């Protein structure tokens, strides 16, 4: 028999209230041992919690009973809303651990059981994991769309459409001599497949969800002593990099995550670019700066000379210095990280570019695993052309297999282990 699991599903104590969840085939039996008669399902009731081993009172708690399968896990589930002190929570958990057939839940095990019992699919589980780790408003909104079943619904629509196509093709291949099987129009079938492929391609062309969580990579670049480290400190709002009038102070990449306006950024200060490095360490720093620039989403160029890439955001830095008060016509704005002049304007320009790189609010996002499977599905659909129904049927089956894997409807145990390992205990 499957074990019954328990864990504290609310925040870490101390708190006003702590919620201890109990899920599994023995949930009701174990709960009766602590509270006696259980309340009516889905109605809260006040009960004294007793330790079955000695009858001692653990706490007075609100008890809620949820019979499966209409529960968060798809199993019988009990919630104890106890006082949120550490001692109370530890005492209740210790009591539950002593009950036959009960054990402490592993990370993400409640959600994993929900997946295994068909309450959610894998895309919703992944969205929930992203929601738990969301630190910005844009991350929260994107994760919520997936966690609430947005991607699942889209995958289901594609699956239903392709199942219908597969059924029509199989009927034609196996029963075309039967009177009640009509002849299929290959052009019509190919058109439906092409339309489905186009929808998947549009989703794949949208910015990936990883950029929301990894942050927009913003690199500060320019020659030595152009004000990069001073600007990094100003943008980060704290002293991150050493600032000195000595040329070549920054010898390596300095990275700092920043959240601004609901957008996550990864700011990178780089070594000053020069054709004449003073030593081996400076040469390596310049190489690493070039790598950072090549992988950047946005580059802010602080040099007076034109950057190598016209797409770089060119600013007139150190505008507070004598003789630099006039804004050259080829610069976006004048900037003084020392006085703060132009910082707000720079953030506005950066945000405009960043928003163009991020998933739009009304568009579904996909992660690397999902994109790989959807790409495989798209390849099958693009190959399902022509009038040979045998080839079309085989490619449609391959596409359906990929869609099943997106939703977690096929054997991917190692993927499940990786996904749920980042969940918190009790979720």
N, C-alpha and C positions, 0 to 999 in steps of 0.2 A: 504494500500500500504506500502511496505517496506520503511523504512527511508533511507535517503542518509547520509552517514557518511563522515567525513573529519578528517584529522590529519596531523601533520608535520611528514614526514617519513624519513627525514634526521637527522643528529646529532643535538644535542641541540645547539641553538644559543649562542653566535655569531659565524657566519661562513661566508664564501664568498657567498655561495648559500644555500638556504633552499628549500626543495621540500614539497609542501603541496598537498596532494592527496584528491580527492573527488570521492566517489564511490557510485553508487546506481541509482535508476530509475530517480531521479531528477537531476543527475549530470550535464547534458548538459543544462537544463533549468536554473539552478543556475549559471553555468559558464557564460551563455549568459548575465545574469543580471550584471555580473562584467566586462565582456570584450566586449560585443556586439557580432559581428559575430565571430563564432568559426573558427579556422583554419581547413584545410583539415586534416582528421584523420591521425594520425601517422606522421605528419609533424610539426616540431617546428615553432612557429611564435611568434614574439614580440608583446605584447599587453599591453596597459595601463589598470590596474585594478582600477575600480571605485566602490565606495560604493553605491549600489542602493538606499540607504536611503536618501543621500544628494548629490550624484554625485561627492564627493570629491575623489581625486586620492590617492590610497593606495600605489601603486608602479608600476613600469614597469617590466613586467615579461615575461619569455618564457612560452608559453602555449602549452600543448600537449593534444590531444583528442584521446581516445581509445574506440571505440564502442564495446560493449559486443557482443558475449560472449568470444571473443578472447582477453581477458585482464587478468591481474594478479588476479582479483577477480571473473571473469566471468560476470561482470556487466559493464555498461557504466562507464568509468573512465576518470577523467581529472586531469592533473598535472599542478600546477603552480610552476615554478622555480623562486622564488623571491629572493631579496637580503636577506642575512642571519642575519640581525640585529634583536635583540629581539623585538624592537618596531614594525618593519615591520611584523614579524611573528605573533605577538599578534594582530595587527590590521587586518590582513587578516583572522585569525581564528575568531576574534570577528565578523567580517562582515559575514563570512559563518554561524556562529552560529545564526545570526539574520534572516537567510533566512528560509522561511516556509519549513518544511519537512527535515531540515538538523540538524544534531547533531554531537558532537564530538565523535570520535570512542573510543570504549573501548579497553583494552589491547588485542592484537592479533585478533581484529575483522576483519581486512582486510584478514588475512590468513584464518580465520574461514569461511568467505564467499567464499573464493577460494575452501575450502573443501566442503562446502555445494553445491556449483555450479559445482562440479566435475572437477575443474581445477587441483587439487592435491588430493591425498588420505591421510589418517591419518598418515601413515608411513612417508610420505614426510613432513607433517606438523611437526611431532616430530623431524625429522632430521633437519628441518629449525630452530626449537627451540634450538636444541643442537648447531647448527652452530652459532646462535646469542650469545650463552653463552660460546663458545669455547675460551679457553685461551692459549692453547698450539697447536703446529703444528699437533700432532697426533690427538687431539680432532677435529681440523678443517677438516682433511682429512677423518676421520671416519664419521663425521656429513655430509660432502658434498656428500659422496657416497649414504647415505640414502636420503638426501634432493633432490638429482637429480633422485630419483626413483629406486635406485638399489634394495631395498627390495620390493618395489611395483612390479617391474618386476618379481622378483622371486615368490612372492605370486600369481601373475597373472598366471604364468606358472603352478604352482601347481593346482590352481583353474581350469584352462582350462582342465588339464589332468583329474582331478577328476570329472568335469562335464561330460566329455566324457564317463568316466567309469559309472557314475550314469545313463546317458542316455541309455547306452547299457544294463545295468541291468534292468532298468524300462521297456525297450522295451521287454526284455525277460520275465519279470514277467507279463506284461499286454497284450502283443500281440504275444506271442510265437506261437499261432495257425495261424497267418497270413502267407501267402506264402512269402512275401517280408521281413520277419524278420528271419535272420539267427540265428542258435543256437550258443550261446556264450560259449567259452572255459573258464571255471572257473579258471583253472591254469594260463591262460594268464592274466586274470583280477587281480588275487591275486598277480602276479608278478609285474604288474604295480603299484599296491598299495604299495607293499613292497619296490619298488625302490623309490617311493615318500617318504615313511616313513624314508628310510635311508638318503635321502637328508635333510629332516627336522632334523633328529637326528644329522647330522653333523653340521648343523647351530647351534643347541642348545648346542653342545659340545664346541663351540668356546668361548673364554673369553667374559664376558658381557661388554656392553658399559659403565656401571656405573663405572667400574674400571678406565676408562680414565678420568672421571670427578671427582670422589671421590679421586683419587690419589692412587698410590701404597703405601700401609701401611708399612712404614719402621720403625722398633722399635730398639732402642739402649738399650741393656740390659747387665747386669753384676753385680758384687758385689759393695758395696759402695766404693766410691773414685777410680773407675776404669777409669774415664775420660769421662763418658757418656755426662755430661752437656757441657764440653768443646768441645766435638765432635759435639754435636747438634749445638752449636753456629758456629762452623767452617763450617758445612754443610749448615746451613741456611744463612751464610754470614752476620750475625748480632748477637748482644747480646740478646738472647732469654731467656736463663736459667741463674740462679745465679750459679757462680762457686766459690767453697770454698774448702779449705783443711779440713774443718770440716766434719766428716763422717755424712752421712744422710742428706745432704743439700736439695736434691730433695725428697720431701715427697709425691708428687702426679704426675700424668702424665702431661707432657707438650707437646702440639702438635702444630706444625707449618707447613703450606703448603709451598712447594718449587717446583719450575719448573726448570728442568735441562735437556738440550738436547731434548726439545720437549716433555718430560714426566713429568707428575704431580706426586708429592710424598706428602705423609703426614708423616712428621717426628715426632717421639714420643720419648721423654726422659722419663725414668722410674726411680722409686726409686730403690736404690741398694738392690739386693737380698741377704738376710742373714737368717740363721736359728735361729738367736737370736735377734729379734727386740727389740729396747730399750724401746719402749712405744707403746700405742694403735695406735697412729697416724702413726708411722712407720709400724706397722703391716698391717694397712689398705692400706698404700702405696704399700707394697709388694704384697698384694692381687690384687691391681689394675695393678701392673706391670705384674703379672702372667696372668691376663686377656688380657692385651695388647699383650703380647707375643703369647698367644693362638690364637688371631685373626689377627696376623700380616701376611703380605705377605712375608716380608723379615725381618729377625732378624740379627742384627750385634752384635756379642758377644764380649765384651771387657775384660772378666775375664781371668785369667791365668789358672783356672781350666776348665776342659772340660764342655761344655754346656750340658744340658739335652737332647737336640735334635741335632744329628750330622749334620742335614741340615742347622743349623745356620751358618752364615758367621763369622768365627772365625778370629779375627785380633789380632796382637801383638801391643797393645795400649801403649801409653806413651814411645815410643821408644827413646825419647830425654833424658830420665832419666839415670843416671849412672847405669851401669850393665845391661841395657836393649837394647844394641845396636845390639845384635845377634838375628836373626830371627829364632824362633823355627820351627822345621820341620812340626809341625802340624798346623801352622797358614797360612792364605792366603797371608798376607802382613804385613810389619811393618808400624806403623802409629803413627804420633805425631800431634794431633790436635793443639798443641801449636805452633809448628814451620811450620806446613803445610806439613810435610813429609808424603808421601803416600796418600794424600787426592785425588789427581787426579786418582791414581790407584784404590782407593776404589770406587770412582764414576763409573769407568769403569766396575768394577765387579758388582756393584749394577745395572747398566744399563743393563748388559747382562742378569741378572736374571729378571729384570723388563720387558724387551722386551718379554721374554718367557711367562709372565703372561698377557700381553696385546693383544688385537685383532691385527691380522696381517693386513698389509696395503691393501692387495688384498682380504680380507675376510669381508663379511658384518657383521655388529654388530646389536644386538638386545637389547632392554631395558627390564625392568622387566615385563611390561604389555604385550609386544609382546611375550616374552618367555613363559609367562603363557598360552597364547592362543595357541601358537605353540605346547606347551606340551600337551594341551588338544586335539589338532588336531592329534598329534602323537599317543595318546592313542586310539583314534577312529580308526586310520588306523591300528594299531597293533591288534585291536580286529576284524578287517574286514578280517578274514581268513576263509578258508573252502569253501565248495561248496553251502552253503545255501544262496541263493541270497537275501532272505528277510533280513537276519542279515547283510550281506555285504552292502546292500542298505542303511539300517538305520545308520550304522557306517559311511558310506561315507557322508551321509547328515550331520551328526554331525561334521565331519571333515571340510566340506565346510562352515558350520556355523561359526566354529572357525576361518577359514581363512578370512571370510567376516568381522569378528570383528577385526582382525589384521589390515585390510585395512580401517576400519571405515565404512563399508557398512551395519552396523546394529545399532540398537538404543543403544547408549552408551553416553547419554547426560552428565552424571556426569563425565565421563572420559574426554570429550571434555572441560568441564569447568576447570578441573584441568590442562589440557595441555596448554590451551591458556591463563590461568591466569599469566603464567610466561613470556609471550611475552611482548615486549615493545609497547607503544602506537604508532600507525601509521604503524604497521607491520601486 
